[in-house]
Amino acid sequence: MIRYADDHVACFKYKQEAEDYYKELKERLKKFNLELAEEKTKILPFGMRAYEEYRSTRKGKPSTFDFLGFTHYCSRSRKGKFRVKRKTSKKKFQASIKRVKEWIRNNRILPIKEIMDILRRKLNGYYQYYGITDNAAMNYKFHYEVRYLLFKWLNRRSQRLSFTWPRFTEMMKRWRIPEPCIHVNIFRLREDICYYL
């Protein structure tokens, strides 16, 4: 079982064990006048067996699930061995983009230096959480979206077009924003080193 605050994931070898656990958990929570969030609770096939079945039949792609902002899915390593991988969940990705968009839109009148300093801190915080093995593509997508939003809203600081794309690219060389990097390498299980992608 993997638990964080009031969310948890319980893993079982057999479906019957999962169903028994689910039933007992509901009954136990009733004793404390609590109940499960039915819309967020489900039993699903996941793991090596589900993935191998899919690989052999090409039917019923293995389920995925979201936990702590990541979508967990079945895949293989470069050597062909089964692995559970993680990527930023669509819901959290879209929410993060929306927050950045609102912040840039509301603060675009600030001096460029101040905008870039704050944005740099925001991106560092994002990469420290989502910078985990296998999540490079989603982090680069986030980086690209932030650059695009910055270009779009800085051009709306006045009636005239403030930046062409070449001029914006030159500005970004001066006011660099952090590139995505891996802060948590699951093979080394260390958080104090940043591995640039």
C-alpha positions as CSV (number, residue, x, y, z in Angstrom):
1,M,0.0,0.0,0.0
2,I,1.2,3.5,-0.9
3,R,-0.4,6.2,1.2
4,Y,-0.3,10.0,1.2
5,A,-2.6,12.0,3.5
6,D,-6.2,10.7,2.6
7,D,-5.2,9.2,-0.8
8,H,-3.8,5.7,-1.1
9,V,-3.1,2.9,-3.6
10,A,-3.4,-0.7,-2.5
11,C,-1.8,-3.4,-4.7
12,F,-2.9,-7.1,-4.8
13,K,-1.8,-10.1,-6.7
14,Y,-5.4,-11.5,-7.2
15,K,-8.6,-9.6,-8.1
16,Q,-10.6,-11.4,-5.3
17,E,-8.2,-10.0,-2.6
18,A,-8.8,-6.5,-4.0
19,E,-12.5,-6.9,-3.9
20,D,-12.4,-8.3,-0.3
21,Y,-10.2,-5.3,0.7
22,Y,-12.6,-2.8,-0.9
23,K,-15.6,-4.3,0.9
24,E,-13.9,-4.4,4.3
25,L,-12.5,-0.9,3.9
26,K,-16.0,0.5,3.2
27,E,-17.4,-1.3,6.3
28,R,-14.5,-0.1,8.5
29,L,-14.9,3.5,7.5
30,K,-18.7,3.4,8.3
31,K,-17.7,2.7,11.9
32,F,-16.1,6.2,12.0
33,N,-18.9,7.9,10.0
34,L,-16.6,8.2,7.0
35,E,-17.1,7.0,3.5
36,L,-15.1,6.4,0.3
37,A,-15.2,8.9,-2.5
38,E,-16.9,6.4,-5.0
39,E,-16.1,8.5,-8.0
40,K,-12.3,8.3,-7.2
41,T,-12.2,4.7,-6.0
42,K,-11.9,1.8,-8.4
43,I,-10.4,-1.7,-8.8
44,L,-8.4,-2.0,-12.0
45,P,-6.0,-4.5,-13.6
46,F,-2.5,-3.1,-13.5
47,G,1.0,-4.5,-13.5
48,M,3.1,-7.1,-15.2
49,R,0.3,-9.6,-15.8
50,A,-2.1,-7.0,-17.2
51,Y,0.7,-5.7,-19.5
52,E,1.8,-9.2,-20.7
53,E,-1.9,-10.1,-21.4
54,Y,-2.2,-6.9,-23.5
55,R,1.1,-7.6,-25.3
56,S,0.0,-11.1,-26.3
57,T,-3.6,-10.3,-27.3
58,R,-3.5,-6.6,-28.1
59,K,-6.9,-6.3,-26.4
60,G,-7.8,-4.3,-23.4
61,K,-4.9,-1.9,-23.0
62,P,-3.7,-1.9,-19.3
63,S,-5.5,0.7,-17.1
64,T,-3.7,3.8,-15.9
65,F,-4.3,5.6,-12.7
66,D,-3.5,9.1,-11.3
67,F,-1.9,9.5,-7.9
68,L,-0.2,12.6,-6.5
69,G,-0.3,14.5,-9.8
70,F,1.2,11.7,-11.9
71,T,-0.4,9.2,-14.3
72,H,1.1,5.7,-13.6
73,Y,1.1,3.4,-16.6
74,C,2.6,0.1,-17.7
75,S,5.5,0.0,-20.0
76,R,8.9,-1.5,-20.7
77,S,12.5,-0.4,-20.0
78,R,15.1,0.0,-22.7
79,K,16.2,-3.5,-22.1
80,G,12.6,-4.8,-22.6
81,K,11.8,-5.5,-18.9
82,F,8.4,-4.5,-17.5
83,R,8.3,-1.2,-15.7
84,V,5.7,1.1,-14.1
85,K,6.3,4.6,-15.5
86,R,5.0,8.0,-14.5
87,K,4.1,11.2,-16.3
88,T,2.4,14.4,-15.3
89,S,-1.4,13.8,-15.3
90,K,-3.3,15.8,-17.9
91,K,-5.5,17.4,-15.3
92,K,-2.5,18.7,-13.3
93,F,-0.6,19.7,-16.4
94,Q,-3.6,21.8,-17.7
95,A,-4.1,23.4,-14.2
96,S,-0.4,24.3,-14.0
97,I,-0.5,25.9,-17.5
98,K,-3.7,27.8,-16.6
99,R,-2.0,29.2,-13.4
100,V,1.1,30.3,-15.3
101,K,-1.1,31.9,-18.0
102,E,-3.1,33.9,-15.4
103,W,0.1,35.0,-13.6
104,I,1.8,36.2,-16.7
105,R,-1.4,37.9,-18.0
106,N,-1.9,39.7,-14.6
107,N,1.8,40.7,-14.2
108,R,2.9,41.5,-17.7
109,I,3.3,45.2,-16.9
110,L,6.1,44.5,-14.4
111,P,9.7,45.1,-15.5
112,I,11.1,42.2,-17.5
113,K,13.7,41.4,-15.0
114,E,11.1,41.0,-12.2
115,I,8.9,38.8,-14.4
116,M,11.8,36.5,-15.3
117,D,13.1,36.2,-11.8
118,I,9.6,35.2,-10.5
119,L,9.0,32.9,-13.4
120,R,12.4,31.2,-12.9
121,R,11.4,30.4,-9.3
122,K,8.0,29.0,-10.4
123,L,9.6,26.8,-13.1
124,N,12.2,25.5,-10.6
125,G,9.5,24.5,-8.2
126,Y,7.6,22.8,-11.0
127,Y,10.6,20.8,-12.1
128,Q,11.5,19.8,-8.6
129,Y,8.2,18.1,-8.2
130,Y,7.6,16.8,-11.7
131,G,11.3,16.2,-12.6
132,I,11.2,12.4,-12.2
133,T,12.5,9.6,-14.4
134,D,10.3,9.0,-17.5
135,N,8.6,12.4,-17.3
136,A,10.9,14.3,-19.6
137,A,8.5,14.7,-22.5
138,M,5.8,16.3,-20.3
139,N,8.3,18.6,-18.7
140,Y,9.6,19.8,-22.1
141,K,6.0,20.3,-23.2
142,F,5.4,22.5,-20.1
143,H,8.6,24.4,-20.9
144,Y,7.5,25.0,-24.5
145,E,4.0,26.2,-23.4
146,V,5.4,28.6,-20.8
147,R,7.7,30.2,-23.5
148,Y,4.8,30.5,-25.8
149,L,2.6,32.2,-23.1
150,L,5.5,34.5,-22.2
151,F,5.8,35.6,-25.9
152,K,2.1,36.0,-26.3
153,W,1.5,38.1,-23.2
154,L,4.6,40.2,-23.4
155,N,3.4,41.3,-26.8
156,R,0.3,42.6,-25.2
157,R,2.0,45.1,-22.9
158,S,1.2,47.9,-25.3
159,Q,-0.8,48.5,-28.6
160,R,2.3,47.9,-30.7
161,L,3.9,44.5,-31.2
162,S,6.7,44.4,-28.6
163,F,8.5,41.3,-29.8
164,T,9.0,39.4,-33.0
165,W,10.0,35.7,-32.5
166,P,13.7,36.3,-33.3
167,R,13.8,39.3,-30.9
168,F,12.1,37.3,-28.2
169,T,14.6,34.4,-28.7
170,E,17.4,36.9,-28.3
171,M,15.8,38.2,-25.1
172,M,15.5,34.7,-23.7
173,K,19.2,34.2,-24.1
174,R,19.7,37.1,-21.7
175,W,16.9,36.2,-19.3
176,R,17.2,32.5,-19.4
177,I,14.5,30.3,-17.8
178,P,15.4,26.9,-16.4
179,E,15.4,23.9,-18.6
180,P,13.7,20.7,-17.5
181,C,15.8,18.3,-15.5
182,I,15.5,15.2,-13.5
183,H,15.6,15.9,-9.8
184,V,14.5,12.4,-8.7
185,N,16.2,9.5,-10.6
186,I,14.3,6.4,-9.5
187,F,17.4,4.3,-10.3
188,R,19.5,6.2,-7.8
189,L,16.8,7.3,-5.5
190,R,18.5,10.6,-4.7
191,E,17.0,14.1,-4.8
192,D,20.1,16.2,-4.4
193,I,21.4,16.0,-8.0
194,C,19.8,17.6,-11.0
195,Y,20.3,15.5,-14.2
196,Y,19.8,17.7,-17.3
197,L,17.9,16.0,-20.1
